[in-house]
Amino acid sequence: MTEPTRATTSSKNCRSRGFTLIEILIVVVILGILAAIIIPQFASAQSAARATAMRSQLGTVRSQVAAWQVKHGGQIPGGVGGTADEAIDTLISDGYLTRTVFVSPGFVWIWDPSRAELEIDYDPSIDPSIPDADGDGDGDADDIAVIRTW
């Protein structure tokens, strides 16, 4: 039996240490498939979170408007002719809200100062990525209709 020479042994070691191009390509393809599966689910979850956050803020501001009215004898925050921003500014300055209320792009406050009612709408011309408010996985006119009922 002959002993393998040092050159033969070292060349075999070099080959077994690295990955082949095929192995690297297979890993890249697998990662691409996983990304294609995960990214749409992330986008859907982000859209639903936007809708949930705005619904929560709407409830908070509505409850603070009611509390402000109780303390001020039924008056309207921001005045009878005020806007939603003026009403919210009044609530902030009087300590009913601690900071400026963040409105997610596309959402629009609708304020009726005569009844002190705050509603919310969605304007797709501001942001065409309509959030999934009805939980069916898409952002369409049905979601805007749900947002208007909040």
C-alpha positions as CSV (number, residue, x, y, z in Angstrom):
1,M,0.0,0.0,0.0
2,T,1.2,3.4,-0.8
3,E,0.7,6.4,1.4
4,P,-1.1,9.3,-0.2
5,T,1.2,12.2,-0.8
6,R,0.8,15.5,1.0
7,A,-0.4,17.3,-2.1
8,T,-3.3,14.8,-2.6
9,T,-4.4,15.0,1.0
10,S,-4.4,18.8,1.1
11,S,-6.4,19.1,-2.1
12,K,-9.1,16.8,-0.8
13,N,-9.3,18.8,2.4
14,C,-9.8,22.0,0.5
15,R,-12.7,20.6,-1.4
16,S,-14.5,19.3,1.7
17,R,-14.3,22.6,3.5
18,G,-16.4,24.9,1.3
19,F,-19.9,24.8,-0.1
20,T,-20.5,24.1,-3.8
21,L,-22.3,26.6,-6.0
22,I,-25.3,24.3,-6.2
23,E,-25.6,24.1,-2.4
24,I,-25.5,27.9,-2.1
25,L,-28.1,28.2,-4.8
26,I,-30.5,25.7,-3.1
27,V,-30.2,27.7,0.2
28,V,-30.9,31.0,-1.7
29,V,-34.0,29.5,-3.4
30,I,-35.3,28.1,-0.1
31,L,-34.9,31.5,1.6
32,G,-36.7,33.1,-1.3
33,I,-39.6,30.8,-1.0
34,L,-39.9,31.4,2.7
35,A,-39.7,35.2,2.2
36,A,-42.5,34.9,-0.4
37,I,-44.7,33.1,2.2
38,I,-43.9,35.3,5.2
39,I,-43.9,38.9,3.7
40,P,-47.6,39.0,2.6
41,Q,-48.6,37.7,6.0
42,F,-46.6,40.5,7.7
43,A,-48.2,43.1,5.4
44,S,-51.7,41.8,6.3
45,A,-50.9,41.9,10.0
46,Q,-49.5,45.4,9.7
47,S,-52.7,46.5,7.9
48,A,-54.9,45.0,10.5
49,A,-52.9,46.7,13.3
50,R,-53.3,50.1,11.7
51,A,-57.1,49.6,11.6
52,T,-57.2,48.4,15.2
53,A,-55.0,51.3,16.4
54,M,-57.3,53.9,14.8
55,R,-60.4,52.2,16.2
56,S,-58.9,52.3,19.6
57,Q,-57.9,55.9,19.3
58,L,-61.4,56.8,18.1
59,G,-62.9,55.1,21.3
60,T,-60.4,57.0,23.5
61,V,-61.1,60.4,22.0
62,R,-64.9,59.8,22.1
63,S,-64.8,58.8,25.8
64,Q,-62.6,61.9,26.6
65,V,-65.1,64.2,24.7
66,A,-67.9,62.8,26.9
67,A,-65.8,63.2,30.1
68,W,-65.0,66.8,29.1
69,Q,-68.7,67.6,28.4
70,V,-69.7,66.2,31.8
71,K,-67.2,68.5,33.6
72,H,-68.1,71.5,31.5
73,G,-71.9,71.3,31.7
74,G,-72.5,69.8,28.2
75,Q,-70.5,72.4,26.3
76,I,-68.7,71.3,23.1
77,P,-64.9,71.1,23.2
78,G,-63.5,73.4,20.6
79,G,-66.7,75.4,20.4
80,V,-69.9,74.9,18.4
81,G,-68.3,75.8,15.1
82,G,-65.0,74.1,15.9
83,T,-63.1,71.4,13.9
84,A,-61.9,68.0,15.0
85,D,-58.4,69.4,15.5
86,E,-59.7,72.2,17.7
87,A,-61.7,69.8,19.8
88,I,-58.7,67.5,20.2
89,D,-56.5,70.5,21.0
90,T,-59.0,71.5,23.7
91,L,-58.9,68.0,25.2
92,I,-55.1,68.1,25.2
93,S,-54.8,71.6,26.8
94,D,-57.4,70.6,29.5
95,G,-55.5,67.4,30.3
96,Y,-58.0,64.9,28.9
97,L,-55.6,63.7,26.3
98,T,-51.9,63.6,27.1
99,R,-50.5,64.1,23.7
100,T,-51.4,64.9,20.1
101,V,-53.6,62.1,18.6
102,F,-51.8,60.4,15.8
103,V,-53.9,59.8,12.7
104,S,-52.6,57.0,10.4
105,P,-52.3,58.0,6.7
106,G,-55.6,57.8,4.9
107,F,-57.8,58.1,8.0
108,V,-59.8,61.3,8.4
109,W,-61.6,62.6,11.5
110,I,-65.2,63.7,11.0
111,W,-66.4,66.0,13.7
112,D,-70.0,67.2,14.2
113,P,-69.6,70.1,16.6
114,S,-73.4,70.5,17.0
115,R,-73.7,67.1,18.6
116,A,-70.0,66.7,19.8
117,E,-69.7,63.5,17.8
118,L,-66.5,62.2,16.4
119,E,-66.4,59.7,13.6
120,I,-63.7,58.4,11.3
121,D,-63.5,57.8,7.6
122,Y,-60.9,56.5,5.2
123,D,-59.8,58.4,2.1
124,P,-58.0,56.1,-0.4
125,S,-56.8,59.2,-2.4
126,I,-54.5,60.0,0.6
127,D,-53.3,56.5,1.1
128,P,-54.4,53.8,-1.4
129,S,-53.3,50.9,0.9
130,I,-56.7,50.5,2.6
131,P,-56.3,48.6,6.0
132,D,-58.1,45.3,6.4
133,A,-60.9,46.5,8.8
134,D,-63.2,43.5,8.3
135,G,-60.7,40.8,8.6
136,D,-61.1,39.2,5.2
137,G,-57.5,39.6,4.2
138,D,-57.9,42.4,1.7
139,G,-58.2,46.2,1.7
140,D,-61.2,47.2,-0.4
141,A,-64.4,49.2,-0.3
142,D,-65.9,46.8,2.2
143,D,-63.2,47.8,4.7
144,I,-64.0,51.5,4.2
145,A,-67.7,50.7,4.9
146,V,-66.7,49.0,8.1
147,I,-64.5,51.9,9.2
148,R,-67.4,54.3,8.7
149,T,-69.5,52.2,11.1
150,W,-67.1,52.5,14.0
